[in-house]
Amino acid sequence: MKHKIENLTVNESPMELFTYLPDGDGPHPGLVVAMHIPIGHTGIENDKFTLDVCERYAAAGYAVACPFIFHYWPKEEEMQVKRDEFRDDWVTADCQAAFDWLAVHNNVNADKIGIVGHCWGGRVAWVSAVNNPKYAACTIFYGGRIKAAMGPNTPPPIELAAQMPCPVLGCFGNEDQGPSPEDVADYSQALTAAGIEHEFHGYDGAGHGFQDKYAEDRYNAEACEDAWVKATAFFDRHLK
């Protein structure tokens, strides 16, 4: 399925928004896809994994919007610089712009929009969800650093668990150390303390990035497909 690129401006910076609309009459449920950081990353157009994620959800009947969250830096800038300078207030605005694009589209159900992210994008999904009360579902794949603050005057996202507006699905590798199983337990405890409905799944023999078939040293086919089934069922339940 071919994407279209919308050119938006966020915080006075041009931002590409990769969009996919499913076939058939709507209104369709919507998904914001928060991108991860692949090796050698320069842009979404070169990120086969993120494009695959978008296409798979679009094929399942979801209108998808994926913002290029690193638009504040030149694409050729070193990723470490982008990581070091990353700000939660900036990425909140980026994902809000993606959400708003879906919400006003005449073929999207504005009351049924969720968010999903892998790795860095898993953290972004949490950050975006706790800052937008209109999300209807949130799925996090092995998102690390949820206990760490990024940017000035922004708390660690885990401290905002009580602001989570929707049910949460989490899929994690039990061999991962970023987040570690101990981190995942802390995420779950924070959501439980806040009374947020959530279900977390841990996969033995799987580490970080276990869904990324382009990273052969990380990919775990069995865990990957089981997590796809769980995530699709979760979104179908809450958004369709």
N, C-alpha and C positions, 0 to 999 in steps of 0.2 A: 504494500500500500504506500503510495507516494505522499510525502508530507508537503505542506505549504509553509512558507516562512512569513510571519507577520513581523513588521519592524516597528517596535514600540520604543518609547523613551521612559526610562525609570531613573529617578534622581539625576536628571539632566544628562543621562548617558544612554546612547542607542543600545537597544537590546533586541536580539533575535528571539522570536518565539516560534518554535517548531510545532505545527498543529496538524492533527489528523482527525478527519470526520468519517465515521463508519457509514457504510451503505445503508440505504433504507430510510424510511420516514422516522422522524423523532417525535417528541424531543428525546434525545439520548442522555444517559447519565454522563457525567464528566469526570475526568481524572487529570490532575496536575502531576506530571512526572518530574521529580527532582533528580537531576543528573548526578552521576558519580564522577570520579577522577580516574580515568584510565591512563596507563602509561603512554607518554608521548602525546597527551591530549592537547589539541589546539582549538577544537570547536566541535559542536554537536555533529556537524556533517561528517566528521572523521571518527565519530564514536559509535562503532557498530553495535555495541551492547545496548546503549541507550536507545538507539533507533529501533533495535529489535524489540525492546520493552514497549516502546510506544506503539509499534505496529501490532504487537500481539494483543494489547488491550483494545486497540481500535478494531481489530478483527473480531474481538469478543463483544463488540457493540458499544464501546465507550468513545466519546469525543475526548481527545487528548490534547493537552497543551504542555509543552516542555520548554521552560525558559533557559536561555544561555546565561547562567548565573555568574559567569566570570567576565562579563562585558565591561567591567570597570578597569580592566587591564588590557593591553594589547594582546592579541591571541598568541603571539610569539614569546610573550614574557614567560620566564621560568615559573613552573607551577609552584615551586616552593615559595616564591614571592607572593603568589595569590593566596596560598594557604596561610602564610604569616599575616597577611593584611586583611584576611576575610572578616566580614562583619555581619552579625546576625540581623542588625537593623536593615542593612542593604538587601540581604537575601529574603527577608520578610517582605520587603517591597516588591522584589522580583516575582516571588510566588503569588503575591496579591494581584499583580498585574496579569499573571496567567489565569488565576481564578476569575478575575473580573472579565477577561476576554471570553471565557467559557460562559460565565453567568449571563452575559447580555446577548449571547448568540441565540438566534431564533430557533435553532434546532437542538438546543441543550436545555435540560431541566436544571434550573439554577438551584433547586432545593436538593439535588442529588449529585453533589460534586465531592470527590475524595482526593486524596493525595497519596503518592507512593514514591519511595526512594530507596536506592541501594548505596551502601557504603557511606560516602560523604553525603549523598542524597538522602540516606536514611535519617541522618541527623537533621538535614534541611527539612525533611518532611515533618519531624517533630516540632522544629522551630516554627515552621509555617503554621502548623495546626494550632499550636497554643496561642498564636497571635491572630487567628481568624475564627471567630465563633460560628461561621457558617459551614465549615466542613462537616460532611456527613460520615466520613470514614477515613482512617489513616493506616497505612501499612508501612512498616519499617523493616528493611532487610539489612541486617548486620551494621546498623548505624552506630559508629563510635563517637566518643567525645561529647555525649549528651550531658555528661557531668562537668564539662568544661565551658567556660564563657569564651566568646569570640567577639571582639570589638569593644569599643568604649561604652560604659554605662549599660551593659547588657548582662543579665545574670546567667548562670548556667541553665540551660533549657530544662534540666530535670527539676529545677526549683519552680518551674511554671506548670508542673503536671496538673495542678488543680484547674488550670485554664483549658485543658484539653477538652474540646467540645463534642467529641465523637468517640465511638469504639475504636480500639487500636488492635491491629494484628502485628505481631513481631516474629520474624524468622531469623534464626541465628545458628552459626556453626559452633558446636561445642568445643572445637579445637582452636577457635579464634581467641586472640588476645586483645583485639581492638574493635568491638568490645569483648571483654572476657566474660565467661559465665557469671562471674561475680558482679560485673557491671550490669549484665542483663537482669540479674536478681534485684539489683538496686532500682533499675528502671521499673520493674514489675511492682516492687514495694511502693515506689512513689505513686504509681497509678492506682494501686490498691488503696493507699492511704487517702487519695483524693476521690475515691469512689468511682473511678473510671473503668468501664467495661473493657476488658482486654483479654487476648489469648496469645500466649507466646509459645513458640515451638523451637526446640533445640535439636540439632542434627549431629549425632555421633559420627565421627570420621570426616566431618566437614569443617573447613576453616573459613577464613574471610574470603568473600568474593565467590562463594561456591556456585552461584548461578551464572557466572561469566564464562561462557564456553570459549571465549577468545583468550582466556588466561588458563592455559592447559595445566599449569601447576596448582591452580586453585579449584578448577571446575570439578563438581561432584554431580554426575548426571542424576543419580537416584534422589539425592536431596533436592536438587534443582527442580525436578519435575513434581515432586511431592509438594514443594513450597509453591510452585505455580498453581497447582490445583487448589491448595488452601487459600491463596491470595485471591484467585478468581472467584471462588465460592464466597469468600468474605465480602468482596465488593458486590457481587451479585445479590447477596443477602441484604446489604445495607443501602445499595444505590439503585437497584432495579425493582 
